[in-house]
Amino acid sequence: MKKKARMLRSHYDLLPNWFKACKEYNNGITEGLNNKSQTRIKLAYGYRTTKTLMLTLFHQLGNLSRPELSHRFV
């Protein structure tokens, strides 16, 4: 109990901010974008340039369509 009281006293200045926000803000969107980008980076292992990696990240996070390839794979 004393440990909890000390913790509350040490964070006394920040407690009103939590009640004022009323859980209006959360970091779910940020965590989701971070998860998508980390997944894309893992899948992009082996790209030779950072430009290619950035292009794939922009397409993934922007939900863009895939560009047409200049050659076909058989």
C-alpha positions as CSV (number, residue, x, y, z in Angstrom):
1,M,0.0,0.0,0.0
2,K,2.8,2.4,0.9
3,K,4.5,1.6,-2.4
4,K,1.3,2.5,-4.4
5,A,1.0,5.7,-2.4
6,R,4.6,6.7,-3.2
7,M,4.0,6.0,-6.8
8,L,0.9,8.2,-6.9
9,R,2.6,11.0,-5.1
10,S,5.5,10.9,-7.5
11,H,3.1,11.1,-10.5
12,Y,0.7,13.6,-9.0
13,D,1.3,16.2,-11.6
14,L,0.5,13.8,-14.5
15,L,-2.7,12.3,-13.0
16,P,-5.0,15.1,-14.0
17,N,-3.9,14.7,-17.6
18,W,-5.1,11.1,-17.7
19,F,-8.5,12.1,-16.4
20,K,-8.7,15.1,-18.7
21,A,-8.0,13.0,-21.8
22,C,-10.7,10.4,-20.8
23,K,-9.1,7.8,-22.9
24,E,-9.6,9.9,-26.1
25,Y,-6.1,9.1,-27.3
26,N,-4.5,5.8,-27.8
27,N,-1.5,4.5,-29.7
28,G,-3.3,1.8,-31.6
29,I,-2.9,3.5,-35.0
30,T,0.8,4.1,-34.4
31,E,1.3,0.5,-33.4
32,G,-0.6,-0.8,-36.4
33,L,1.5,1.3,-38.8
34,N,4.7,0.2,-37.0
35,N,3.7,-3.4,-37.3
36,K,2.9,-3.1,-41.0
37,S,6.2,-1.3,-41.7
38,Q,8.3,-3.9,-39.7
39,T,6.6,-6.7,-41.6
40,R,7.4,-5.1,-44.9
41,I,11.0,-4.5,-43.9
42,K,11.3,-8.2,-43.0
43,L,9.8,-9.2,-46.3
44,A,12.1,-6.8,-48.1
45,Y,15.3,-8.5,-46.9
46,G,17.6,-8.7,-49.9
47,Y,16.7,-5.5,-51.6
48,R,19.9,-3.8,-52.8
49,T,18.9,-0.2,-52.4
50,T,17.1,1.8,-49.7
51,K,15.1,3.5,-52.5
52,T,13.4,0.1,-53.3
53,L,12.7,-0.5,-49.7
54,M,11.2,3.0,-49.3
55,L,9.0,2.5,-52.4
56,T,7.6,-0.8,-51.0
57,L,6.9,0.9,-47.7
58,F,5.0,3.7,-49.4
59,H,3.0,1.2,-51.3
60,Q,2.2,-0.9,-48.3
61,L,1.4,2.0,-45.9
62,G,-0.5,4.0,-48.5
63,N,-2.4,1.0,-49.7
64,L,-1.4,1.7,-53.3
65,S,-1.7,-0.7,-56.2
66,R,1.3,-2.6,-57.4
67,P,3.1,-1.0,-60.4
68,E,3.2,-2.8,-63.7
69,L,6.5,-4.6,-64.3
70,S,8.6,-3.8,-67.3
71,H,9.2,-7.5,-67.9
72,R,7.3,-10.7,-67.3
73,F,8.3,-13.8,-65.3
74,V,7.6,-17.1,-66.9
